[in-house]
């Protein structure tokens, strides 16, 4: 599910701004994810909570930022899912 959210975020960002702006937005998302993941681990009292998928979202957006052609999006999605272990 996180990968699909990552694709949606990429599509939103890619249509609205430049590569640099997208990269900075990804950095902000990453920082927010680290902070909220740490809080969630304290609440759930478990490390690596399966419900937290911010790493998958950030990884998907980062992967898609470097696509040479937008037409590769579907292939990138399935390859990312295949390698995301």
N, CA, C and O atoms as a GROMACS GRO file, in nm:
protein
  340
    1UNK      N    1   0.082  -0.119   0.000
    1UNK     CA    2   0.000   0.000   0.000
    1UNK      C    3   0.087   0.126   0.000
    1UNK      O    4   0.052   0.226  -0.063
    2UNK      N    5   0.199   0.121   0.070
    2UNK     CA    6   0.287   0.237   0.076
    2UNK      C    7   0.344   0.273  -0.059
    2UNK      O    8   0.362   0.391  -0.090
    3UNK      N    9   0.372   0.172  -0.142
    3UNK     CA   10   0.426   0.199  -0.275
    3UNK      C   11   0.324   0.274  -0.360
    3UNK      O   12   0.360   0.364  -0.436
    4UNK      N   13   0.199   0.236  -0.348
    4UNK     CA   14   0.094   0.304  -0.424
    4UNK      C   15   0.079   0.449  -0.380
    4UNK      O   16   0.060   0.538  -0.463
    5UNK      N   17   0.088   0.473  -0.251
    5UNK     CA   18   0.085   0.610  -0.199
    5UNK      C   19   0.205   0.688  -0.253
    5UNK      O   20   0.193   0.806  -0.288
    6UNK      N   21   0.320   0.623  -0.258
    6UNK     CA   22   0.440   0.686  -0.314
    6UNK      C   23   0.421   0.726  -0.459
    6UNK      O   24   0.465   0.833  -0.501
    7UNK      N   25   0.355   0.641  -0.537
    7UNK     CA   26   0.327   0.674  -0.678
    7UNK      C   27   0.236   0.796  -0.685
    7UNK      O   28   0.257   0.886  -0.766
    8UNK      N   29   0.134   0.798  -0.601
    8UNK     CA   30   0.040   0.911  -0.602
    8UNK      C   31   0.110   1.042  -0.564
    8UNK      O   32   0.085   1.146  -0.625
    9UNK      N   33   0.197   1.036  -0.464
    9UNK     CA   34   0.273   1.155  -0.424
    9UNK      C   35   0.364   1.199  -0.538
    9UNK      O   36   0.374   1.318  -0.567
   10UNK      N   37   0.430   1.104  -0.601
   10UNK     CA   38   0.516   1.136  -0.715
   10UNK      C   39   0.437   1.204  -0.826
   10UNK      O   40   0.481   1.306  -0.880
   11UNK      N   41   0.323   1.149  -0.861
   11UNK     CA   42   0.242   1.207  -0.968
   11UNK      C   43   0.197   1.349  -0.933
   11UNK      O   44   0.194   1.437  -1.019
   12UNK      N   45   0.162   1.370  -0.808
   12UNK     CA   46   0.123   1.503  -0.764
   12UNK      C   47   0.239   1.600  -0.772
   12UNK      O   48   0.226   1.710  -0.827
   13UNK      N   49   0.354   1.561  -0.717
   13UNK     CA   50   0.471   1.649  -0.716
   13UNK      C   51   0.527   1.671  -0.857
   13UNK      O   52   0.562   1.784  -0.893
   14UNK      N   53   0.534   1.566  -0.934
   14UNK     CA   54   0.596   1.576  -1.066
   14UNK      C   55   0.520   1.671  -1.158
   14UNK      O   56   0.581   1.738  -1.241
   15UNK      N   57   0.391   1.677  -1.143
   15UNK     CA   58   0.313   1.766  -1.227
   15UNK      C   59   0.316   1.910  -1.182
   15UNK      O   60   0.280   2.000  -1.260
   16UNK      N   61   0.359   1.935  -1.060
   16UNK     CA   62   0.351   2.069  -1.004
   16UNK      C   63   0.483   2.143  -0.992
   16UNK      O   64   0.484   2.266  -0.983
   17UNK      N   65   0.595   2.072  -0.991
   17UNK     CA   66   0.719   2.141  -0.959
   17UNK      C   67   0.841   2.079  -1.026
   17UNK      O   68   0.830   1.980  -1.099
   18UNK      N   69   0.956   2.139  -1.001
   18UNK     CA   70   1.083   2.096  -1.060
   18UNK      C   71   1.143   1.980  -0.982
   18UNK      O   72   1.096   1.944  -0.875
   19UNK      N   73   1.249   1.922  -1.039
   19UNK     CA   74   1.319   1.811  -0.974
   19UNK      C   75   1.370   1.852  -0.837
   19UNK      O   76   1.355   1.778  -0.740
   20UNK      N   77   1.431   1.969  -0.828
   20UNK     CA   78   1.488   2.015  -0.701
   20UNK      C   79   1.380   2.030  -0.595
   20UNK      O   80   1.398   1.989  -0.481
   21UNK      N   81   1.268   2.089  -0.632
   21UNK     CA   82   1.156   2.104  -0.538
   21UNK      C   83   1.105   1.968  -0.494
   21UNK      O   84   1.075   1.948  -0.376
   22UNK      N   85   1.094   1.875  -0.588
   22UNK     CA   86   1.050   1.739  -0.554
   22UNK      C   87   1.147   1.673  -0.458
   22UNK      O   88   1.106   1.607  -0.362
   23UNK      N   89   1.276   1.690  -0.483
   23UNK     CA   90   1.378   1.630  -0.397
   23UNK      C   91   1.373   1.690  -0.256
   23UNK      O   92   1.387   1.617  -0.158
   24UNK      N   93   1.352   1.820  -0.246
   24UNK     CA   94   1.339   1.884  -0.115
   24UNK      C   95   1.212   1.838  -0.043
   24UNK      O   96   1.213   1.817   0.079
   25UNK      N   97   1.104   1.821  -0.117
   25UNK     CA   98   0.980   1.770  -0.058
   25UNK      C   99   1.000   1.628  -0.006
   25UNK      O  100   0.950   1.592   0.100
   26UNK      N  101   1.075   1.548  -0.082
   26UNK     CA  102   1.106   1.412  -0.037
   26UNK      C  103   1.189   1.416   0.092
   26UNK      O  104   1.165   1.336   0.182
   27UNK      N  105   1.285   1.507   0.100
   27UNK     CA  106   1.365   1.521   0.222
   27UNK      C  107   1.278   1.557   0.341
   27UNK      O  108   1.298   1.504   0.450
   28UNK      N  109   1.183   1.647   0.322
   28UNK     CA  110   1.091   1.684   0.430
   28UNK      C  111   1.005   1.566   0.471
   28UNK      O  112   0.983   1.542   0.589
   29UNK      N  113   0.957   1.490   0.372
   29UNK     CA  114   0.877   1.371   0.400
   29UNK      C  115   0.959   1.269   0.478
   29UNK      O  116   0.908   1.205   0.570
   30UNK      N  117   1.086   1.254   0.442
   30UNK     CA  118   1.174   1.161   0.512
   30UNK      C  119   1.193   1.202   0.658
   30UNK      O  120   1.181   1.119   0.748
   31UNK      N  121   1.221   1.329   0.680
   31UNK     CA  122   1.241   1.379   0.818
   31UNK      C  123   1.114   1.362   0.901
   31UNK      O  124   1.119   1.317   1.015
   32UNK      N  125   1.000   1.396   0.842
   32UNK     CA  126   0.872   1.377   0.911
   32UNK      C  127   0.849   1.230   0.940
   32UNK      O  128   0.799   1.194   1.047
   33UNK      N  129   0.885   1.144   0.846
   33UNK     CA  130   0.869   1.000   0.865
   33UNK      C  131   0.955   0.945   0.977
   33UNK      O  132   0.909   0.862   1.055
   34UNK      N  133   1.079   0.990   0.985
   34UNK     CA  134   1.168   0.945   1.093
   34UNK      C  135   1.111   0.986   1.228
   34UNK      O  136   1.109   0.907   1.323
   35UNK      N  137   1.065   1.109   1.236
   35UNK     CA  138   1.009   1.160   1.362
   35UNK      C  139   0.883   1.083   1.402
   35UNK      O  140   0.871   1.036   1.516
   36UNK      N  141   0.788   1.070   1.310
   36UNK     CA  142   0.662   1.003   1.344
   36UNK      C  143   0.682   0.853   1.366
   36UNK      O  144   0.611   0.794   1.448
   37UNK      N  145   0.775   0.791   1.296
   37UNK     CA  146   0.802   0.650   1.318
   37UNK      C  147   0.857   0.626   1.458
   37UNK      O  148   0.821   0.529   1.524
   38UNK      N  149   0.944   0.715   1.502
   38UNK     CA  150   0.997   0.705   1.638
   38UNK      C  151   0.888   0.718   1.742
   38UNK      O  152   0.887   0.646   1.842
   39UNK      N  153   0.797   0.810   1.719
   39UNK     CA  154   0.684   0.826   1.812
   39UNK      C  155   0.595   0.702   1.811
   39UNK      O  156   0.549   0.658   1.916
   40UNK      N  157   0.569   0.647   1.693
   40UNK     CA  158   0.483   0.529   1.682
   40UNK      C  159   0.546   0.408   1.751
   40UNK      O  160   0.475   0.330   1.814
   41UNK      N  161   0.677   0.394   1.740
   41UNK     CA  162   0.743   0.282   1.808
   41UNK      C  163   0.726   0.292   1.959
   41UNK      O  164   0.712   0.191   2.027
   42UNK      N  165   0.729   0.414   2.012
   42UNK     CA  166   0.707   0.433   2.156
   42UNK      C  167   0.564   0.400   2.193
   42UNK      O  168   0.539   0.339   2.297
   43UNK      N  169   0.467   0.439   2.110
   43UNK     CA  170   0.326   0.413   2.139
   43UNK      C  171   0.297   0.263   2.133
   43UNK      O  172   0.234   0.208   2.223
   44UNK      N  173   0.343   0.198   2.027
   44UNK     CA  174   0.317   0.055   2.008
   44UNK      C  175   0.412  -0.033   2.090
   44UNK      O  176   0.387  -0.153   2.106
   45UNK      N  177   0.519   0.025   2.140
   45UNK     CA  178   0.621  -0.045   2.218
   45UNK      C  179   0.679  -0.165   2.141
   45UNK      O  180   0.706  -0.271   2.198
   46UNK      N  181   0.697  -0.144   2.012
   46UNK     CA  182   0.753  -0.245   1.923
   46UNK      C  183   0.842  -0.173   1.822
   46UNK      O  184   0.804  -0.066   1.773
   47UNK      N  185   0.957  -0.228   1.792
   47UNK     CA  186   1.040  -0.170   1.688
   47UNK      C  187   0.999  -0.228   1.553
   47UNK      O  188   0.953  -0.342   1.546
   48UNK      N  189   1.014  -0.152   1.449
   48UNK     CA  190   0.979  -0.191   1.313
   48UNK      C  191   0.833  -0.235   1.302
   48UNK      O  192   0.803  -0.347   1.262
   49UNK      N  193   0.744  -0.145   1.339
   49UNK     CA  194   0.600  -0.171   1.333
   49UNK      C  195   0.561  -0.189   1.186
   49UNK      O  196   0.595  -0.107   1.102
   50UNK      N  197   0.489  -0.296   1.157
   50UNK     CA  198   0.451  -0.328   1.019
   50UNK      C  199   0.354  -0.226   0.961
   50UNK      O  200   0.345  -0.212   0.839
   51UNK      N  201   0.281  -0.154   1.045
   51UNK     CA  202   0.184  -0.055   0.998
   51UNK      C  203   0.252   0.072   0.947
   51UNK      O  204   0.190   0.152   0.877
   52UNK      N  205   0.380   0.090   0.980
   52UNK     CA  206   0.453   0.209   0.936
   52UNK      C  207   0.516   0.180   0.800
   52UNK      O  208   0.602   0.093   0.788
   53UNK      N  209   0.471   0.253   0.699
   53UNK     CA  210   0.520   0.229   0.563
   53UNK      C  211   0.585   0.353   0.502
   53UNK      O  212   0.600   0.362   0.381
   54UNK      N  213   0.624   0.448   0.587
   54UNK     CA  214   0.684   0.572   0.536
   54UNK      C  215   0.814   0.544   0.462
   54UNK      O  216   0.847   0.616   0.368
   55UNK      N  217   0.887   0.442   0.503
   55UNK     CA  218   1.011   0.407   0.432
   55UNK      C  219   0.980   0.359   0.290
   55UNK      O  220   1.054   0.390   0.196
   56UNK      N  221   0.873   0.286   0.275
   56UNK     CA  222   0.831   0.238   0.144
   56UNK      C  223   0.784   0.356   0.056
   56UNK      O  224   0.814   0.360  -0.063
   57UNK      N  225   0.713   0.448   0.116
   57UNK     CA  226   0.665   0.566   0.043
   57UNK      C  227   0.784   0.649  -0.006
   57UNK      O  228   0.791   0.685  -0.123
   58UNK      N  229   0.877   0.678   0.085
   58UNK     CA  230   0.995   0.758   0.047
   58UNK      C  231   1.079   0.686  -0.058
   58UNK      O  232   1.127   0.748  -0.152
   59UNK      N  233   1.097   0.556  -0.042
   59UNK     CA  234   1.174   0.478  -0.138
   59UNK      C  235   1.111   0.478  -0.276
   59UNK      O  236   1.181   0.487  -0.377
   60UNK      N  237   0.979   0.469  -0.281
   60UNK     CA  238   0.910   0.470  -0.409
   60UNK      C  239   0.923   0.607  -0.477
   60UNK      O  240   0.950   0.614  -0.596
   61UNK      N  241   0.903   0.713  -0.400
   61UNK     CA  242   0.916   0.848  -0.457
   61UNK      C  243   1.058   0.871  -0.507
   61UNK      O  244   1.078   0.924  -0.616
   62UNK      N  245   1.157   0.831  -0.428
   62UNK     CA  246   1.297   0.848  -0.469
   62UNK      C  247   1.325   0.771  -0.599
   62UNK      O  248   1.390   0.823  -0.689
   63UNK      N  249   1.277   0.649  -0.607
   63UNK     CA  250   1.296   0.569  -0.728
   63UNK      C  251   1.235   0.638  -0.849
   63UNK      O  252   1.297   0.647  -0.954
   64UNK      N  253   1.113   0.688  -0.833
   64UNK     CA  254   1.043   0.748  -0.946
   64UNK      C  255   1.102   0.883  -0.988
   64UNK      O  256   1.090   0.923  -1.104
   65UNK      N  257   1.165   0.953  -0.895
   65UNK     CA  258   1.227   1.082  -0.929
   65UNK      C  259   1.335   1.067  -1.036
   65UNK      O  260   1.362   1.160  -1.111
   66UNK      N  261   1.396   0.950  -1.041
   66UNK     CA  262   1.507   0.929  -1.133
   66UNK      C  263   1.467   0.851  -1.259
   66UNK      O  264   1.553   0.801  -1.332
   67UNK      N  265   1.338   0.841  -1.284
   67UNK     CA  266   1.294   0.774  -1.407
   67UNK      C  267   1.336   0.855  -1.530
   67UNK      O  268   1.316   0.976  -1.533
   68UNK      N  269   1.394   0.790  -1.630
   68UNK     CA  270   1.431   0.863  -1.750
   68UNK      C  271   1.309   0.904  -1.834
   68UNK      O  272   1.310   1.006  -1.901
   69UNK      N  273   1.204   0.821  -1.828
   69UNK     CA  274   1.081   0.851  -1.902
   69UNK      C  275   0.961   0.817  -1.814
   69UNK      O  276   0.962   0.714  -1.746
   70UNK      N  277   0.859   0.901  -1.812
   70UNK     CA  278   0.739   0.871  -1.733
   70UNK      C  279   0.672   0.740  -1.773
   70UNK      O  280   0.602   0.679  -1.692
   71UNK      N  281   0.692   0.696  -1.895
   71UNK     CA  282   0.629   0.572  -1.940
   71UNK      C  283   0.686   0.448  -1.868
   71UNK      O  284   0.628   0.340  -1.878
   72UNK      N  285   0.795   0.463  -1.797
   72UNK     CA  286   0.854   0.352  -1.722
   72UNK      C  287   0.793   0.336  -1.583
   72UNK      O  288   0.836   0.250  -1.507
   73UNK      N  289   0.694   0.416  -1.549
   73UNK     CA  290   0.639   0.418  -1.414
   73UNK      C  291   0.585   0.282  -1.371
   73UNK      O  292   0.613   0.237  -1.260
   74UNK      N  293   0.509   0.216  -1.456
   74UNK     CA  294   0.450   0.087  -1.419
   74UNK      C  295   0.559  -0.016  -1.395
   74UNK      O  296   0.554  -0.091  -1.297
   75UNK      N  297   0.658  -0.021  -1.484
   75UNK     CA  298   0.769  -0.116  -1.466
   75UNK      C  299   0.846  -0.084  -1.339
   75UNK      O  300   0.883  -0.176  -1.265
   76UNK      N  301   0.870   0.043  -1.311
   76UNK     CA  302   0.941   0.083  -1.190
   76UNK      C  303   0.864   0.041  -1.065
   76UNK      O  304   0.922  -0.005  -0.967
   77UNK      N  305   0.732   0.057  -1.070
   77UNK     CA  306   0.648   0.017  -0.956
   77UNK      C  307   0.664  -0.131  -0.928
   77UNK      O  308   0.689  -0.170  -0.813
   78UNK      N  309   0.649  -0.214  -1.029
   78UNK     CA  310   0.656  -0.359  -1.006
   78UNK      C  311   0.797  -0.406  -0.972
   78UNK      O  312   0.812  -0.498  -0.891
   79UNK      N  313   0.899  -0.345  -1.030
   79UNK     CA  314   1.035  -0.380  -0.991
   79UNK      C  315   1.064  -0.340  -0.846
   79UNK      O  316   1.127  -0.415  -0.772
   80UNK      N  317   1.017  -0.222  -0.807
   80UNK     CA  318   1.035  -0.179  -0.668
   80UNK      C  319   0.967  -0.276  -0.573
   80UNK      O  320   1.025  -0.316  -0.472
   81UNK      N  321   0.843  -0.314  -0.605
   81UNK     CA  322   0.771  -0.408  -0.520
   81UNK      C  323   0.843  -0.542  -0.513
   81UNK      O  324   0.848  -0.606  -0.408
   82UNK      N  325   0.899  -0.585  -0.626
   82UNK     CA  326   0.971  -0.713  -0.629
   82UNK      C  327   1.096  -0.712  -0.546
   82UNK      O  328   1.131  -0.814  -0.485
   83UNK      N  329   1.167  -0.599  -0.542
   83UNK     CA  330   1.292  -0.591  -0.467
   83UNK      C  331   1.272  -0.544  -0.324
   83UNK      O  332   1.366  -0.551  -0.244
   84UNK      N  333   1.154  -0.496  -0.289
   84UNK     CA  334   1.127  -0.448  -0.153
   84UNK      C  335   1.097  -0.566  -0.061
   84UNK      O  336   0.983  -0.611  -0.048
   85UNK      N  337   1.202  -0.612   0.001
   85UNK     CA  338   1.189  -0.730   0.088
   85UNK      C  339   1.195  -0.687   0.233
   85UNK      O  340   1.185  -0.771   0.323
   0.00000   0.00000   0.00000
